[in-house]
């Protein structure tokens, strides 16, 4: 299985949003790819994804 990791400084907005979009399209296309996101800094560790990003991902 192939994998893709999206990384940003806080992992509370851009990388989780990109992970969600990539998951949507890989499912639609029937691709067997593991997708995840991660934090590269320490300031935002253990914080939730920003509310605006969660709302977008739900839609």
N, CA, C and O atoms as a CHARMM CRD file, in Angstrom:
* protein
*
  236
    1    1 UNK  N      0.84600  -1.18000   0.00000 PROA 1      0.00000
    2    1 UNK  CA     0.00000   0.00000   0.00000 PROA 1      0.00000
    3    1 UNK  C      0.89200   1.24400   0.00000 PROA 1      0.00000
    4    1 UNK  O      1.88900   1.30700   0.71800 PROA 1      0.00000
    5    2 UNK  N      0.52800   2.19600  -0.78800 PROA 2      0.00000
    6    2 UNK  CA     1.22800   3.47300  -0.81500 PROA 2      0.00000
    7    2 UNK  C      0.66300   4.36800   0.27500 PROA 2      0.00000
    8    2 UNK  O     -0.44200   4.13800   0.76800 PROA 2      0.00000
    9    3 UNK  N      1.42200   5.38500   0.65000 PROA 3      0.00000
   10    3 UNK  CA     0.93800   6.31600   1.67700 PROA 3      0.00000
   11    3 UNK  C      1.37800   7.73600   1.34200 PROA 3      0.00000
   12    3 UNK  O      2.37500   7.96500   0.65700 PROA 3      0.00000
   13    4 UNK  N      0.59300   8.67600   1.85400 PROA 4      0.00000
   14    4 UNK  CA     0.88200  10.10800   1.70400 PROA 4      0.00000
   15    4 UNK  C      0.73000  10.73600   3.07700 PROA 4      0.00000
   16    4 UNK  O     -0.24400  10.47300   3.78300 PROA 4      0.00000
   17    5 UNK  N      1.69400  11.56700   3.45700 PROA 5      0.00000
   18    5 UNK  CA     1.63800  12.27900   4.72600 PROA 5      0.00000
   19    5 UNK  C      1.69900  13.77700   4.44600 PROA 5      0.00000
   20    5 UNK  O      2.65200  14.26200   3.83600 PROA 5      0.00000
   21    6 UNK  N      0.68100  14.50800   4.89400 PROA 6      0.00000
   22    6 UNK  CA     0.65400  15.96200   4.78000 PROA 6      0.00000
   23    6 UNK  C      1.13800  16.53600   6.11100 PROA 6      0.00000
   24    6 UNK  O      0.63600  16.15700   7.17000 PROA 6      0.00000
   25    7 UNK  N      2.10100  17.43900   6.06000 PROA 7      0.00000
   26    7 UNK  CA     2.70300  17.98200   7.27100 PROA 7      0.00000
   27    7 UNK  C      2.62200  19.50700   7.25200 PROA 7      0.00000
   28    7 UNK  O      2.88300  20.13600   6.22700 PROA 7      0.00000
   29    8 UNK  N      2.26100  20.09400   8.39000 PROA 8      0.00000
   30    8 UNK  CA     2.33300  21.54500   8.53700 PROA 8      0.00000
   31    8 UNK  C      2.74900  21.86300   9.97100 PROA 8      0.00000
   32    8 UNK  O      2.86300  20.96200  10.80200 PROA 8      0.00000
   33    9 UNK  N      2.96900  23.11500  10.25200 PROA 9      0.00000
   34    9 UNK  CA     3.50400  23.53700  11.54000 PROA 9      0.00000
   35    9 UNK  C      2.61000  23.15400  12.70600 PROA 9      0.00000
   36    9 UNK  O      3.10800  22.70800  13.74000 PROA 9      0.00000
   37   10 UNK  N      1.29500  23.31900  12.56000 PROA 10     0.00000
   38   10 UNK  CA     0.41600  23.06900  13.69800 PROA 10     0.00000
   39   10 UNK  C     -0.51100  21.88300  13.56400 PROA 10     0.00000
   40   10 UNK  O     -1.00600  21.37700  14.57100 PROA 10     0.00000
   41   11 UNK  N     -0.76300  21.42100  12.34300 PROA 11     0.00000
   42   11 UNK  CA    -1.69700  20.32800  12.05800 PROA 11     0.00000
   43   11 UNK  C     -3.08900  20.60300  12.63000 PROA 11     0.00000
   44   11 UNK  O     -3.76600  19.68600  13.09400 PROA 11     0.00000
   45   12 UNK  N     -3.51300  21.87600  12.59300 PROA 12     0.00000
   46   12 UNK  CA    -4.86100  22.21100  13.05700 PROA 12     0.00000
   47   12 UNK  C     -5.69700  22.84800  11.95800 PROA 12     0.00000
   48   12 UNK  O     -6.87000  23.14700  12.18100 PROA 12     0.00000
   49   13 UNK  N     -5.11900  23.06600  10.76600 PROA 13     0.00000
   50   13 UNK  CA    -5.93800  23.63800   9.69900 PROA 13     0.00000
   51   13 UNK  C     -5.56500  23.06900   8.32400 PROA 13     0.00000
   52   13 UNK  O     -6.30700  22.24500   7.78800 PROA 13     0.00000
   53   14 UNK  N     -4.43300  23.48800   7.74100 PROA 14     0.00000
   54   14 UNK  CA    -4.16200  23.11400   6.35100 PROA 14     0.00000
   55   14 UNK  C     -3.93500  21.62400   6.12300 PROA 14     0.00000
   56   14 UNK  O     -4.54000  21.04800   5.21900 PROA 14     0.00000
   57   15 UNK  N     -3.09300  20.99400   6.90600 PROA 15     0.00000
   58   15 UNK  CA    -2.80700  19.57500   6.63000 PROA 15     0.00000
   59   15 UNK  C     -4.00500  18.66200   6.90700 PROA 15     0.00000
   60   15 UNK  O     -4.21600  17.72100   6.14100 PROA 15     0.00000
   61   16 UNK  N     -4.80900  18.88800   7.96900 PROA 16     0.00000
   62   16 UNK  CA    -5.99600  18.03800   8.12600 PROA 16     0.00000
   63   16 UNK  C     -7.03100  18.26300   7.01600 PROA 16     0.00000
   64   16 UNK  O     -7.70300  17.32400   6.59000 PROA 16     0.00000
   65   17 UNK  N     -7.15200  19.50600   6.55600 PROA 17     0.00000
   66   17 UNK  CA    -8.07500  19.79200   5.46100 PROA 17     0.00000
   67   17 UNK  C     -7.60900  19.07100   4.19500 PROA 17     0.00000
   68   17 UNK  O     -8.41400  18.45500   3.49600 PROA 17     0.00000
   69   18 UNK  N     -6.32200  19.14900   3.90600 PROA 18     0.00000
   70   18 UNK  CA    -5.77000  18.48100   2.73500 PROA 18     0.00000
   71   18 UNK  C     -5.90800  16.96700   2.85900 PROA 18     0.00000
   72   18 UNK  O     -6.19400  16.28300   1.87700 PROA 18     0.00000
   73   19 UNK  N     -5.70500  16.44700   4.06300 PROA 19     0.00000
   74   19 UNK  CA    -5.89200  15.01400   4.30900 PROA 19     0.00000
   75   19 UNK  C     -7.33400  14.60800   4.00000 PROA 19     0.00000
   76   19 UNK  O     -7.56400  13.59200   3.34400 PROA 19     0.00000
   77   20 UNK  N     -8.29300  15.38700   4.46500 PROA 20     0.00000
   78   20 UNK  CA    -9.70100  15.08500   4.21200 PROA 20     0.00000
   79   20 UNK  C    -10.05500  15.10200   2.74100 PROA 20     0.00000
   80   20 UNK  O    -10.77900  14.23000   2.26000 PROA 20     0.00000
   81   21 UNK  N     -9.54700  16.09100   2.02700 PROA 21     0.00000
   82   21 UNK  CA    -9.81200  16.18900   0.58500 PROA 21     0.00000
   83   21 UNK  C     -9.17700  15.00500  -0.14300 PROA 21     0.00000
   84   21 UNK  O     -9.80900  14.39500  -1.00500 PROA 21     0.00000
   85   22 UNK  N     -7.93500  14.68200   0.19900 PROA 22     0.00000
   86   22 UNK  CA    -7.24800  13.55700  -0.44200 PROA 22     0.00000
   87   22 UNK  C     -7.97200  12.24200  -0.15400 PROA 22     0.00000
   88   22 UNK  O     -8.10800  11.40600  -1.04700 PROA 22     0.00000
   89   23 UNK  N     -8.43500  12.05100   1.07700 PROA 23     0.00000
   90   23 UNK  CA    -9.19000  10.84000   1.40400 PROA 23     0.00000
   91   23 UNK  C    -10.45400  10.72700   0.57300 PROA 23     0.00000
   92   23 UNK  O    -10.79900   9.64500   0.09900 PROA 23     0.00000
   93   24 UNK  N    -11.14700  11.85100   0.39400 PROA 24     0.00000
   94   24 UNK  CA   -12.37800  11.84700  -0.40200 PROA 24     0.00000
   95   24 UNK  C    -12.10200  11.37100  -1.82500 PROA 24     0.00000
   96   24 UNK  O    -12.80200  10.50000  -2.34200 PROA 24     0.00000
   97   25 UNK  N    -11.08700  11.94300  -2.44900 PROA 25     0.00000
   98   25 UNK  CA   -10.81000  11.59500  -3.84100 PROA 25     0.00000
   99   25 UNK  C    -10.22400  10.19800  -3.99800 PROA 25     0.00000
  100   25 UNK  O    -10.53200   9.52000  -4.97800 PROA 25     0.00000
  101   26 UNK  N     -9.39400   9.74800  -3.06700 PROA 26     0.00000
  102   26 UNK  CA    -8.86100   8.38900  -3.19100 PROA 26     0.00000
  103   26 UNK  C     -9.98200   7.35900  -3.03400 PROA 26     0.00000
  104   26 UNK  O     -9.98500   6.33800  -3.72100 PROA 26     0.00000
  105   27 UNK  N    -10.93400   7.62100  -2.13200 PROA 27     0.00000
  106   27 UNK  CA   -12.09300   6.71600  -1.99500 PROA 27     0.00000
  107   27 UNK  C    -12.92100   6.70700  -3.27600 PROA 27     0.00000
  108   27 UNK  O    -13.30100   5.64800  -3.77500 PROA 27     0.00000
  109   28 UNK  N    -13.19600   7.90600  -3.80400 PROA 28     0.00000
  110   28 UNK  CA   -14.00500   7.99000  -5.02500 PROA 28     0.00000
  111   28 UNK  C    -13.34800   7.26900  -6.19300 PROA 28     0.00000
  112   28 UNK  O    -14.02800   6.66600  -7.02300 PROA 28     0.00000
  113   29 UNK  N    -12.01600   7.33700  -6.25300 PROA 29     0.00000
  114   29 UNK  CA   -11.28900   6.71000  -7.35100 PROA 29     0.00000
  115   29 UNK  C    -10.94000   5.24800  -7.06900 PROA 29     0.00000
  116   29 UNK  O    -10.39200   4.56300  -7.93300 PROA 29     0.00000
  117   30 UNK  N    -11.25300   4.77300  -5.87300 PROA 30     0.00000
  118   30 UNK  CA   -10.97500   3.39300  -5.52500 PROA 30     0.00000
  119   30 UNK  C     -9.49300   3.09800  -5.34300 PROA 30     0.00000
  120   30 UNK  O     -9.05800   1.96500  -5.55000 PROA 30     0.00000
  121   31 UNK  N     -8.71900   4.09900  -4.96100 PROA 31     0.00000
  122   31 UNK  CA    -7.27800   3.91900  -4.78100 PROA 31     0.00000
  123   31 UNK  C     -6.97400   3.39300  -3.38700 PROA 31     0.00000
  124   31 UNK  O     -7.63000   3.77800  -2.41800 PROA 31     0.00000
  125   32 UNK  N     -5.98700   2.52100  -3.28300 PROA 32     0.00000
  126   32 UNK  CA    -5.58300   1.94400  -2.01000 PROA 32     0.00000
  127   32 UNK  C     -4.36900   2.73300  -1.48600 PROA 32     0.00000
  128   32 UNK  O     -3.22700   2.28800  -1.59900 PROA 32     0.00000
  129   33 UNK  N     -4.64300   3.89600  -0.92100 PROA 33     0.00000
  130   33 UNK  CA    -3.58900   4.77800  -0.41500 PROA 33     0.00000
  131   33 UNK  C     -3.93600   5.18000   1.01400 PROA 33     0.00000
  132   33 UNK  O     -5.05300   5.61300   1.29400 PROA 33     0.00000
  133   34 UNK  N     -2.96500   5.03300   1.91300 PROA 34     0.00000
  134   34 UNK  CA    -3.14200   5.47200   3.29900 PROA 34     0.00000
  135   34 UNK  C     -2.74600   6.94200   3.36800 PROA 34     0.00000
  136   34 UNK  O     -1.65000   7.30600   2.94200 PROA 34     0.00000
  137   35 UNK  N     -3.62000   7.78400   3.89500 PROA 35     0.00000
  138   35 UNK  CA    -3.37400   9.21900   3.96900 PROA 35     0.00000
  139   35 UNK  C     -3.48200   9.67200   5.41200 PROA 35     0.00000
  140   35 UNK  O     -4.39100   9.26300   6.13400 PROA 35     0.00000
  141   36 UNK  N     -2.54500  10.52500   5.83000 PROA 36     0.00000
  142   36 UNK  CA    -2.54100  11.02800   7.19600 PROA 36     0.00000
  143   36 UNK  C     -1.95900  12.43300   7.19500 PROA 36     0.00000
  144   36 UNK  O     -1.42300  12.89300   6.18700 PROA 36     0.00000
  145   37 UNK  N     -2.06800  13.11200   8.34000 PROA 37     0.00000
  146   37 UNK  CA    -1.45300  14.43000   8.49800 PROA 37     0.00000
  147   37 UNK  C     -0.71300  14.46100   9.82500 PROA 37     0.00000
  148   37 UNK  O     -1.01600  13.70100  10.74400 PROA 37     0.00000
  149   38 UNK  N      0.27000  15.36400   9.90400 PROA 38     0.00000
  150   38 UNK  CA     1.10900  15.41600  11.09900 PROA 38     0.00000
  151   38 UNK  C      1.57700  16.83800  11.36300 PROA 38     0.00000
  152   38 UNK  O      1.49500  17.71400  10.50100 PROA 38     0.00000
  153   39 UNK  N      2.07100  17.04200  12.58100 PROA 39     0.00000
  154   39 UNK  CA     2.57800  18.33700  13.02100 PROA 39     0.00000
  155   39 UNK  C      4.10000  18.33200  12.94800 PROA 39     0.00000
  156   39 UNK  O      4.73400  17.32200  13.25600 PROA 39     0.00000
  157   40 UNK  N      4.69200  19.45800  12.54100 PROA 40     0.00000
  158   40 UNK  CA     6.15600  19.55600  12.50400 PROA 40     0.00000
  159   40 UNK  C      6.70300  20.42500  13.63600 PROA 40     0.00000
  160   40 UNK  O      7.90800  20.42600  13.88700 PROA 40     0.00000
  161   41 UNK  N      5.83400  21.16000  14.31700 PROA 41     0.00000
  162   41 UNK  CA     6.26600  22.00700  15.43200 PROA 41     0.00000
  163   41 UNK  C      5.67900  21.50200  16.73300 PROA 41     0.00000
  164   41 UNK  O      4.94200  20.51600  16.73800 PROA 41     0.00000
  165   42 UNK  N      5.98900  22.14900  17.81400 PROA 42     0.00000
  166   42 UNK  CA     5.52100  21.70300  19.11800 PROA 42     0.00000
  167   42 UNK  C      4.47400  22.61800  19.74300 PROA 42     0.00000
  168   42 UNK  O      3.88300  22.25800  20.76200 PROA 42     0.00000
  169   43 UNK  N      4.22800  23.79300  19.16100 PROA 43     0.00000
  170   43 UNK  CA     3.30300  24.76000  19.76000 PROA 43     0.00000
  171   43 UNK  C      1.87000  24.25000  19.81300 PROA 43     0.00000
  172   43 UNK  O      1.14100  24.57000  20.75200 PROA 43     0.00000
  173   44 UNK  N      1.45900  23.47800  18.84500 PROA 44     0.00000
  174   44 UNK  CA     0.04700  23.09600  18.70700 PROA 44     0.00000
  175   44 UNK  C     -0.21200  21.61600  19.00200 PROA 44     0.00000
  176   44 UNK  O     -1.29400  21.11400  18.69500 PROA 44     0.00000
  177   45 UNK  N      0.73600  20.92500  19.57600 PROA 45     0.00000
  178   45 UNK  CA     0.57000  19.49900  19.85400 PROA 45     0.00000
  179   45 UNK  C     -0.64800  19.28900  20.74900 PROA 45     0.00000
  180   45 UNK  O     -0.85000  20.02300  21.71600 PROA 45     0.00000
  181   46 UNK  N     -1.44100  18.30500  20.42800 PROA 46     0.00000
  182   46 UNK  CA    -2.65300  17.92500  21.15600 PROA 46     0.00000
  183   46 UNK  C     -3.80500  18.91400  21.02200 PROA 46     0.00000
  184   46 UNK  O     -4.79200  18.79400  21.74800 PROA 46     0.00000
  185   47 UNK  N     -3.71100  19.88600  20.12000 PROA 47     0.00000
  186   47 UNK  CA    -4.83600  20.79600  19.88900 PROA 47     0.00000
  187   47 UNK  C     -5.76900  20.19700  18.84600 PROA 47     0.00000
  188   47 UNK  O     -5.34200  19.43500  17.97800 PROA 47     0.00000
  189   48 UNK  N     -7.03400  20.54700  18.93900 PROA 48     0.00000
  190   48 UNK  CA    -8.04000  20.09500  17.98000 PROA 48     0.00000
  191   48 UNK  C     -7.88400  20.84300  16.66100 PROA 48     0.00000
  192   48 UNK  O     -7.29400  21.92100  16.60400 PROA 48     0.00000
  193   49 UNK  N     -8.42500  20.24700  15.60800 PROA 49     0.00000
  194   49 UNK  CA    -8.49000  20.93300  14.32700 PROA 49     0.00000
  195   49 UNK  C     -9.38000  22.15700  14.51200 PROA 49     0.00000
  196   49 UNK  O    -10.39300  22.09200  15.20800 PROA 49     0.00000
  197   50 UNK  N     -9.00300  23.27800  13.88600 PROA 50     0.00000
  198   50 UNK  CA    -9.78900  24.49900  14.01700 PROA 50     0.00000
  199   50 UNK  C    -11.24200  24.24500  13.61500 PROA 50     0.00000
  200   50 UNK  O    -11.52200  23.47800  12.69300 PROA 50     0.00000
  201   51 UNK  N    -12.14500  24.89500  14.31700 PROA 51     0.00000
  202   51 UNK  CA   -13.58700  24.71100  14.08900 PROA 51     0.00000
  203   51 UNK  C    -13.97100  24.96500  12.62200 PROA 51     0.00000
  204   51 UNK  O    -14.76600  24.21100  12.06000 PROA 51     0.00000
  205   52 UNK  N    -13.42400  26.00500  12.00100 PROA 52     0.00000
  206   52 UNK  CA   -13.76700  26.30500  10.60300 PROA 52     0.00000
  207   52 UNK  C    -13.35800  25.16100   9.68300 PROA 52     0.00000
  208   52 UNK  O    -14.06700  24.85600   8.72500 PROA 52     0.00000
  209   53 UNK  N    -12.22700  24.52900   9.96100 PROA 53     0.00000
  210   53 UNK  CA   -11.77400  23.40200   9.14800 PROA 53     0.00000
  211   53 UNK  C    -12.65900  22.17800   9.38800 PROA 53     0.00000
  212   53 UNK  O    -12.97100  21.45600   8.44200 PROA 53     0.00000
  213   54 UNK  N    -13.06600  21.93500  10.62400 PROA 54     0.00000
  214   54 UNK  CA   -13.96800  20.81200  10.92400 PROA 54     0.00000
  215   54 UNK  C    -15.29000  20.98700  10.18400 PROA 54     0.00000
  216   54 UNK  O    -15.84000  20.02300   9.65100 PROA 54     0.00000
  217   55 UNK  N    -15.80400  22.23100  10.15300 PROA 55     0.00000
  218   55 UNK  CA   -17.06000  22.50200   9.45700 PROA 55     0.00000
  219   55 UNK  C    -16.93700  22.21800   7.96900 PROA 55     0.00000
  220   55 UNK  O    -17.83500  21.62800   7.36800 PROA 55     0.00000
  221   56 UNK  N    -15.82700  22.63600   7.37600 PROA 56     0.00000
  222   56 UNK  CA   -15.59000  22.39500   5.95500 PROA 56     0.00000
  223   56 UNK  C    -15.49900  20.90800   5.68500 PROA 56     0.00000
  224   56 UNK  O    -16.08500  20.41700   4.72000 PROA 56     0.00000
  225   57 UNK  N    -14.76300  20.17300   6.53400 PROA 57     0.00000
  226   57 UNK  CA   -14.61600  18.73400   6.33100 PROA 57     0.00000
  227   57 UNK  C    -15.93200  17.98400   6.46100 PROA 57     0.00000
  228   57 UNK  O    -16.15100  16.99400   5.76400 PROA 57     0.00000
  229   58 UNK  N    -16.80500  18.44000   7.34000 PROA 58     0.00000
  230   58 UNK  CA   -18.11700  17.78800   7.47100 PROA 58     0.00000
  231   58 UNK  C    -18.93600  17.92200   6.19600 PROA 58     0.00000
  232   58 UNK  O    -19.67000  17.01000   5.81600 PROA 58     0.00000
  233   59 UNK  N    -18.80000  19.06500   5.54500 PROA 59     0.00000
  234   59 UNK  CA   -19.56200  19.29700   4.30600 PROA 59     0.00000
  235   59 UNK  C    -18.98500  18.48100   3.20000 PROA 59     0.00000
  236   59 UNK  O    -19.47900  18.53100   2.07300 PROA 59     0.00000
